[in-house]
Amino acid sequence: MSRKPQADDELPPSKSQRKREHRALQTLAEALIALPQSRFRKLALAERTREALEMARAMSASGARNRQVRLIAHLLEDEDIEALARPVTELSAQARAETALHHRAERLRDVVLEQGPLALGFPVGAADSARLTELRTEALAPRDAARARHARREIYRVILALLPDQPGT
C-alpha cells in the first residue's frame, strides 16, 4: 500500500536526476584526469581518490579506463565538488583567454598585411614598425611562396609579442 507524501517528507531524487548527477561527476573525473600535473598535485583529495585518479592518468583509452572513470565518479561523491571543479574551470577560462589573444594576433596580422603596421591601432616602436614593414613586403612578394608563409608567421610572432603589453588583453 502506497501512501501519499506529506509536506514533511522529502522525496528522493528521481532516477533520471541521479543519472545526470553521475554523468556530471564522470565529466569532472575526466577533467581531473586531464589536468596538468602541477595543478593535479595541488588538489585536496582523499588518498583513495588520488590513487584512482593517478591510475587513470596512466591508462590509455580502453574499457578499463572507462570503468576507472566510473569508479572515480563514485569516489567523488564524497569529495568537495566545488573545490575540485574550480581548477578545471580556471584552466578552461585561461585557455579561452589565450585563444582569444591568438585570434586577436591573427586579425592584427591580417590588418598589417592589408594596410601596414601603422593601422594596428596601438603604438609600435620604430624597430618593430620597421621589422613589420619589412616582413609585410616579404609576405606580399609573389616570387617565393615559402618565404611569404615564413614572413606571415613572423608577423604573427612579432604582433603576439607586442600584445601582452597592450591594455585590454
URKA-V11717 format. One record per residue. N is the residue number from 0. RES is the residue in one letter. PSI is psi as a letter, one per 20 degrees, with the letter a starting at -180 (* if undefined). OMEGA is omega in radians with two decimals (NA if undefined). Layout:
BEGIN
[[N;RES;PSI;OMEGA] [N;RES;PSI;OMEGA]]
END
This chain:
BEGIN
[[0;M;p;3.14] [1;S;q;3.10] [2;R;q;3.13] [3;K;p;-3.14] [4;P;p;3.08] [5;Q;r;3.13] [6;A;h;-3.12] [7;D;h;-3.11] [8;D;p;3.08] [9;E;p;3.13] [10;L;p;3.07] [11;P;q;3.12] [12;P;q;-3.14] [13;S;r;3.13] [14;K;h;3.11] [15;S;g;3.13] [16;Q;g;3.11] [17;R;h;3.11] [18;K;g;3.11] [19;R;g;3.14] [20;E;g;-3.14] [21;H;h;3.09] [22;R;h;3.09] [23;A;h;3.09] [24;L;h;3.10] [25;Q;h;3.09] [26;T;g;3.09] [27;L;g;3.12] [28;A;g;3.11] [29;E;g;3.14] [30;A;h;3.12] [31;L;h;3.10] [32;I;h;-3.08] [33;A;i;-3.14] [34;L;q;3.02] [35;P;q;-3.08] [36;Q;h;-3.11] [37;S;h;3.12] [38;R;h;-3.12] [39;F;g;-3.12] [40;R;h;-3.08] [41;K;i;-3.09] [42;L;p;3.07] [43;A;o;-3.07] [44;L;q;2.98] [45;A;q;-3.06] [46;E;g;-3.11] [47;R;h;3.12] [48;T;g;3.13] [49;R;g;3.13] [50;E;g;3.13] [51;A;g;3.11] [52;L;g;3.13] [53;E;h;3.11] [54;M;g;-3.14] [55;A;h;3.13] [56;R;h;-3.12] [57;A;i;-3.08] [58;M;q;2.98] [59;S;r;-3.10] [60;A;p;3.13] [61;S;r;3.08] [62;G;h;3.13] [63;A;h;3.12] [64;R;h;3.10] [65;N;g;3.09] [66;R;h;3.12] [67;Q;h;3.11] [68;V;g;3.10] [69;R;h;3.08] [70;L;g;3.13] [71;I;g;3.11] [72;A;g;3.10] [73;H;g;3.13] [74;L;h;-3.13] [75;L;i;3.11] [76;E;h;-3.13] [77;D;j;-3.09] [78;E;r;3.06] [79;D;n;-3.02] [80;I;g;-3.10] [81;E;g;-3.13] [82;A;h;3.14] [83;L;h;-3.12] [84;A;h;-3.08] [85;R;g;3.14] [86;P;h;3.12] [87;V;g;3.14] [88;T;g;3.12] [89;E;g;-3.13] [90;L;g;3.14] [91;S;h;3.08] [92;A;h;3.11] [93;Q;g;3.13] [94;A;g;3.11] [95;R;h;3.13] [96;A;g;3.11] [97;E;g;3.11] [98;T;g;3.12] [99;A;h;3.11] [100;L;g;3.13] [101;H;h;3.10] [102;H;h;3.12] [103;R;g;3.12] [104;A;h;3.10] [105;E;g;3.12] [106;R;g;3.14] [107;L;h;3.06] [108;R;g;3.12] [109;D;h;3.09] [110;V;g;3.13] [111;V;g;-3.14] [112;L;h;-3.11] [113;E;g;-2.95] [114;Q;i;-3.11] [115;G;r;-3.05] [116;P;h;3.14] [117;L;i;-3.11] [118;A;j;-3.09] [119;L;h;3.12] [120;G;j;3.03] [121;F;q;-3.08] [122;P;p;3.11] [123;V;p;3.12] [124;G;q;-3.10] [125;A;g;-3.13] [126;A;g;3.13] [127;D;h;3.13] [128;S;g;3.12] [129;A;g;3.13] [130;R;g;3.13] [131;L;h;3.11] [132;T;g;3.12] [133;E;g;3.14] [134;L;h;3.12] [135;R;g;3.12] [136;T;g;3.11] [137;E;g;-3.08] [138;A;h;-3.10] [139;L;i;3.14] [140;A;p;-3.07] [141;P;i;-2.97] [142;R;h;-3.03] [143;D;o;-3.09] [144;A;h;-3.12] [145;A;g;3.10] [146;R;h;3.13] [147;A;g;3.10] [148;R;g;3.12] [149;H;g;-3.14] [150;A;h;3.11] [151;R;g;3.11] [152;R;h;-3.14] [153;E;h;3.05] [154;I;g;3.12] [155;Y;g;-3.12] [156;R;g;3.13] [157;V;g;-3.14] [158;I;g;3.13] [159;L;h;3.10] [160;A;h;3.14] [161;L;h;-3.01] [162;L;g;-3.09] [163;P;h;3.11] [164;D;i;-3.07] [165;Q;q;3.07] [166;P;q;3.11] [167;G;j;3.10] [168;T;*;NA]]
END
